[in-house]
Amino acid sequence: MTDDPLPAEHLSPLAALVDEVLAAVGYEVAAATDAIDDAVPGYGGLFAPETTPAELRRALERLLESGLSRPPVPEATSDAFVLYVDGSSRGNPGPAGAGAVIVDAAEDQLARLGRPVGSWTGNNTAEYVALQLGLAELLARYEPRRLEVRIDSMTVIRDVWGGDDPTESGVETYSEAITAALSSIPDHRYTHLADSDPNPADVLATVGADIAAFGPG
């Protein structure tokens, strides 16, 4: 498992606390959201407008002190996987999030992952983070021998599979981590997704961007 939180760009203290909770549950968005909603008093929750930043911060701190655990890892049908990834940035740059969905050969969704990336971050950086997130959790949970990455960012594709140097400033750390992760998977390839193609990671990246937009708290 990914024992430590993955690196992030600049986040507000409140968004960083949410990212810590996400890391504690393996970046499983549903598990983190449910835990936070249960921890907020009354009928509030992570995105409830009636929940104040102070209430949310106290709930997040209580959760982290209580010791969160990861959900059980679903069994995969084989050692072949599909990884959907997507990044989202409002304003580009702006509040940005990353999403990833791990799917097995039977097309069953094994993990729905997401996280905030940064409060003032470009879309390409978010795409790199999404791929790093998906690969880190895939390798932490399974032993993949074959992998198809479905991704819409040609910038990331040209860097990771085309051999080009990163064109986005500041993504070298993510690019190196992605290259190292892929080196442990014997057979990996990408499929470029058009804007019209369905991508289940899109909504998770949007949730991450929503979290990245949180104020200081």
C-alpha positions as CSV (number, residue, x, y, z in Angstrom):
1,M,0.0,0.0,0.0
2,T,1.0,3.7,-0.3
3,D,1.9,4.3,3.3
4,D,2.7,8.0,3.0
5,P,0.7,10.7,1.2
6,L,1.7,11.4,-2.3
7,P,3.3,14.8,-3.0
8,A,1.0,17.7,-3.7
9,E,1.3,21.3,-5.0
10,H,0.3,24.2,-2.7
11,L,-3.0,23.5,-0.9
12,S,-4.8,25.5,1.7
13,P,-4.6,24.0,5.2
14,L,-8.2,22.8,5.0
15,A,-7.7,21.1,1.6
16,A,-4.4,19.6,2.8
17,L,-6.3,18.0,5.8
18,V,-8.8,16.5,3.3
19,D,-5.9,15.2,1.3
20,E,-4.5,13.5,4.4
21,V,-7.8,11.8,5.1
22,L,-7.9,10.6,1.4
23,A,-4.3,9.3,1.8
24,A,-5.3,7.4,4.9
25,V,-8.0,5.5,3.0
26,G,-5.9,4.9,-0.1
27,Y,-7.4,7.9,-1.9
28,E,-10.8,6.1,-2.2
29,V,-13.1,9.0,-2.7
30,A,-16.3,7.3,-1.5
31,A,-14.7,6.0,1.6
32,A,-13.2,9.4,2.5
33,T,-16.4,11.3,1.8
34,D,-18.5,8.9,3.9
35,A,-16.1,9.1,6.8
36,I,-16.0,12.9,6.7
37,D,-19.7,13.2,6.3
38,D,-20.2,10.9,9.4
39,A,-17.7,13.0,11.4
40,V,-19.4,16.3,10.8
41,P,-22.1,17.0,13.4
42,G,-25.7,17.2,12.4
43,Y,-26.6,17.1,8.7
44,G,-23.4,18.7,7.4
45,G,-20.7,17.1,5.4
46,L,-17.7,17.7,3.1
47,F,-19.6,19.7,0.6
48,A,-22.6,20.8,2.6
49,P,-23.0,24.6,2.4
50,E,-24.1,24.7,6.0
51,T,-20.9,23.2,7.3
52,T,-18.4,26.0,8.3
53,P,-14.7,25.6,7.6
54,A,-14.1,25.5,11.4
55,E,-16.5,22.6,11.8
56,L,-15.0,20.7,8.9
57,R,-11.5,21.3,10.2
58,R,-12.4,19.9,13.6
59,A,-14.1,16.9,12.0
60,L,-11.0,16.2,9.8
61,E,-8.7,16.5,12.8
62,R,-10.8,14.0,14.8
63,L,-10.8,11.6,11.9
64,L,-7.0,11.7,11.5
65,E,-6.6,11.2,15.3
66,S,-8.9,8.3,15.3
67,G,-6.8,6.2,13.0
68,L,-8.5,5.6,9.6
69,S,-8.1,2.3,7.8
70,R,-8.2,1.4,4.1
71,P,-11.1,-0.4,2.6
72,P,-10.6,-4.1,1.6
73,V,-8.9,-4.6,-1.7
74,P,-11.2,-6.3,-4.2
75,E,-9.9,-9.4,-5.9
76,A,-9.0,-9.0,-9.6
77,T,-9.9,-11.5,-12.2
78,S,-6.3,-11.6,-13.7
79,D,-3.1,-9.7,-13.9
80,A,-4.3,-7.5,-16.7
81,F,-5.7,-4.1,-15.8
82,V,-7.1,-0.9,-17.4
83,L,-6.3,2.4,-15.7
84,Y,-8.4,5.5,-16.5
85,V,-6.9,8.8,-15.5
86,D,-7.9,12.4,-15.7
87,G,-6.9,15.8,-14.4
88,S,-9.1,18.9,-13.9
89,S,-8.1,22.5,-13.4
90,R,-10.6,25.4,-13.1
91,G,-9.1,28.4,-14.9
92,N,-5.9,26.5,-15.9
93,P,-4.2,27.4,-13.7
94,G,-6.7,27.2,-10.8
95,P,-8.0,24.7,-8.3
96,A,-7.0,21.4,-9.7
97,G,-7.8,17.7,-8.9
98,A,-6.7,14.3,-10.1
99,G,-8.8,11.2,-10.6
100,A,-8.0,7.5,-11.5
101,V,-10.1,4.4,-11.8
102,I,-8.6,0.9,-11.8
103,V,-10.5,-1.7,-13.8
104,D,-9.8,-5.4,-14.2
105,A,-10.1,-7.6,-17.3
106,A,-13.8,-8.2,-16.5
107,E,-14.4,-4.5,-16.7
108,D,-15.2,-4.4,-12.9
109,Q,-14.1,-1.1,-11.2
110,L,-11.7,-2.1,-8.4
111,A,-10.9,1.4,-7.2
112,R,-12.2,4.9,-7.7
113,L,-9.4,7.3,-6.6
114,G,-9.2,11.1,-6.4
115,R,-7.3,13.9,-4.6
116,P,-6.8,17.6,-4.7
117,V,-3.6,18.7,-6.6
118,G,-3.2,22.4,-5.9
119,S,-5.0,25.6,-5.4
120,W,-3.3,27.3,-8.4
121,T,-2.2,24.5,-10.7
122,G,-2.4,23.8,-14.5
123,N,-4.3,21.0,-16.1
124,N,-1.2,19.2,-17.4
125,T,0.2,19.0,-13.9
126,A,-3.1,17.5,-12.7
127,E,-2.9,14.9,-15.5
128,Y,0.6,13.8,-14.4
129,V,-0.6,13.6,-10.8
130,A,-3.6,11.5,-11.9
131,L,-1.4,9.0,-13.6
132,Q,1.0,8.9,-10.7
133,L,-1.9,8.3,-8.3
134,G,-3.4,5.5,-10.3
135,L,-0.1,3.7,-10.9
136,A,1.0,4.1,-7.2
137,E,-2.3,2.5,-6.0
138,L,-2.4,-0.1,-8.7
139,L,1.1,-1.4,-7.8
140,A,0.4,-1.1,-4.0
141,R,-2.7,-3.4,-4.4
142,Y,-1.9,-5.8,-7.2
143,E,0.9,-7.3,-9.3
144,P,0.0,-6.2,-12.8
145,R,1.6,-7.8,-15.8
146,R,-0.4,-6.0,-18.5
147,L,-1.7,-2.5,-18.3
148,E,-3.7,-0.3,-20.7
149,V,-3.7,3.4,-19.6
150,R,-6.6,5.4,-21.0
151,I,-5.8,9.1,-20.9
152,D,-6.7,12.2,-22.8
153,S,-3.5,14.2,-22.3
154,M,-1.2,14.1,-25.3
155,T,1.3,16.1,-23.3
156,V,1.7,13.2,-20.8
157,I,1.5,10.6,-23.6
158,R,4.4,12.3,-25.5
159,D,6.5,12.4,-22.4
160,V,5.8,9.0,-20.9
161,W,5.5,6.9,-24.1
162,G,7.0,9.1,-26.8
163,G,10.3,9.9,-25.1
164,D,9.9,13.6,-25.2
165,D,11.2,15.8,-22.3
166,P,8.4,17.2,-20.1
167,T,7.2,20.5,-21.5
168,E,5.3,21.5,-18.3
169,S,7.5,23.2,-15.7
170,G,7.7,21.5,-12.4
171,V,6.4,18.1,-13.4
172,E,9.8,16.3,-13.4
173,T,9.2,14.6,-10.1
174,Y,5.9,13.2,-11.2
175,S,7.3,12.2,-14.6
176,E,10.2,10.3,-12.9
177,A,7.8,8.5,-10.5
178,I,5.6,7.5,-13.4
179,T,8.5,6.1,-15.4
180,A,9.7,4.1,-12.4
181,A,6.3,2.7,-11.8
182,L,5.8,1.7,-15.4
183,S,9.2,0.0,-15.5
184,S,7.8,-2.7,-13.1
185,I,5.0,-3.6,-15.4
186,P,6.2,-5.9,-18.3
187,D,3.5,-4.9,-20.8
188,H,2.0,-1.4,-20.7
189,R,0.5,0.8,-23.4
190,Y,-1.8,3.8,-23.7
191,T,-5.0,4.6,-25.4
192,H,-5.7,8.2,-26.2
193,L,-9.2,9.2,-25.2
194,A,-11.0,11.9,-27.2
195,D,-13.0,14.5,-25.4
196,S,-16.2,12.6,-26.4
197,D,-15.0,9.3,-25.0
198,P,-16.3,8.3,-21.6
199,N,-13.8,8.5,-18.8
200,P,-15.0,7.5,-15.3
201,A,-12.0,9.3,-13.8
202,D,-13.4,12.7,-14.9
203,V,-15.9,13.1,-12.0
204,L,-13.2,12.1,-9.5
205,A,-10.8,14.7,-10.8
206,T,-13.7,17.3,-10.5
207,V,-14.2,16.3,-6.8
208,G,-10.4,16.8,-6.3
209,A,-10.7,20.3,-7.8
210,D,-13.7,21.1,-5.6
211,I,-11.5,20.2,-2.6
212,A,-8.5,22.2,-3.9
213,A,-10.8,25.2,-4.0
214,F,-11.4,25.1,-0.3
215,G,-10.3,28.2,1.6
216,P,-7.7,28.4,4.3
217,G,-9.9,26.8,7.1
